[in-house]
Amino acid sequence: MKKLIFSILTILTFSSVFGQSTEVTYKVTNYSINGENFDNLALNADVSLSFYMCDDNTLCFTNNWRNNNSQSYGGVYALKTKEIPETSTTYAATEIKFTWQFFNTYDSNRGNAAVTITNIFIGNTVKFTAEIIVLDTNEVLVFKGYLE
């Protein structure tokens, strides 16, 4: 099975060469802030997390509230990946960690966050869990869902 990070980089590379979309998007079905559940809010706002190329050399990331026309977006730095092999009791997974320098369109705040995304490979579906820790406030955002 191809690993997700290789897939992301391959998609981004070939898409930019052929002029197609350069976005890899996760659909959020579950959302919490500091342990408080906001699943209905995420579903009603059609929340997604995406990797995309914001210019020729910079990988970017967005937390996009599609039905609200708002987002947090910005550059990805210090990207690291770790492969977790499948066992008799667990699915194969890829852990992606990076520093995210974000800007909010809804309140003009900016800052840095530590992001960990775990992609879990189940059959032909990729489920994910993302933890975003806002470094200035220690706010913990947790997102779960699947790769669109």
Solvent accessible surface area in square Angstrom, and as a share of the most:
residue,aa,sasa,rsa
1,M,146,0.65
2,K,146,0.62
3,K,62,0.26
4,L,8,0.04
5,I,23,0.12
6,F,118,0.49
7,S,27,0.17
8,I,2,0.01
9,L,89,0.44
10,T,40,0.23
11,I,78,0.40
12,L,8,0.04
13,T,78,0.45
14,F,114,0.47
15,S,10,0.06
16,S,68,0.44
17,V,104,0.60
18,F,139,0.58
19,G,68,0.65
20,Q,125,0.56
21,S,85,0.55
22,T,30,0.17
23,E,88,0.39
24,V,8,0.05
25,T,18,0.11
26,Y,0,0.00
27,K,29,0.12
28,V,0,0.00
29,T,40,0.23
30,N,60,0.31
31,Y,15,0.06
32,S,21,0.14
33,I,45,0.23
34,N,99,0.51
35,G,73,0.70
36,E,110,0.49
37,N,99,0.51
38,F,60,0.25
39,D,30,0.16
40,N,111,0.57
41,L,89,0.44
42,A,0,0.00
43,L,85,0.42
44,N,115,0.59
45,A,4,0.03
46,D,39,0.20
47,V,0,0.00
48,S,1,0.01
49,L,0,0.00
50,S,2,0.01
51,F,3,0.01
52,Y,46,0.18
53,M,57,0.26
54,C,60,0.36
55,D,80,0.42
56,D,135,0.70
57,N,140,0.72
58,T,37,0.22
59,L,27,0.14
60,C,5,0.03
61,F,0,0.00
62,T,8,0.04
63,N,11,0.06
64,N,43,0.22
65,W,30,0.11
66,R,77,0.28
67,N,98,0.50
68,N,85,0.44
69,N,140,0.72
70,S,20,0.13
71,Q,55,0.25
72,S,9,0.06
73,Y,78,0.30
74,G,11,0.10
75,G,9,0.09
76,V,15,0.09
77,Y,109,0.42
78,A,75,0.58
79,L,63,0.31
80,K,143,0.61
81,T,61,0.36
82,K,120,0.51
83,E,76,0.34
84,I,58,0.29
85,P,98,0.62
86,E,114,0.51
87,T,75,0.44
88,S,119,0.77
89,T,124,0.72
90,T,72,0.42
91,Y,111,0.42
92,A,8,0.06
93,A,6,0.05
94,T,0,0.00
95,E,37,0.17
96,I,0,0.00
97,K,97,0.41
98,F,9,0.04
99,T,48,0.28
100,W,7,0.02
101,Q,96,0.42
102,F,21,0.09
103,F,51,0.21
104,N,11,0.05
105,T,64,0.37
106,Y,133,0.51
107,D,66,0.34
108,S,77,0.50
109,N,86,0.44
110,R,175,0.64
111,G,13,0.12
112,N,59,0.30
113,A,0,0.00
114,A,44,0.34
115,V,2,0.01
116,T,36,0.21
117,I,0,0.00
118,T,33,0.19
119,N,0,0.00
120,I,47,0.24
121,F,12,0.05
122,I,52,0.26
123,G,62,0.60
124,N,164,0.84
125,T,68,0.39
126,V,21,0.12
127,K,96,0.41
128,F,3,0.01
129,T,44,0.26
130,A,0,0.00
131,E,69,0.31
132,I,1,0.01
133,I,51,0.26
134,V,20,0.12
135,L,91,0.45
136,D,117,0.61
137,T,92,0.54
138,N,110,0.56
139,E,60,0.27
140,V,46,0.26
141,L,22,0.11
142,V,38,0.22
143,F,0,0.00
144,K,95,0.40
145,G,10,0.10
146,Y,92,0.35
147,L,48,0.24
148,E,108,0.48
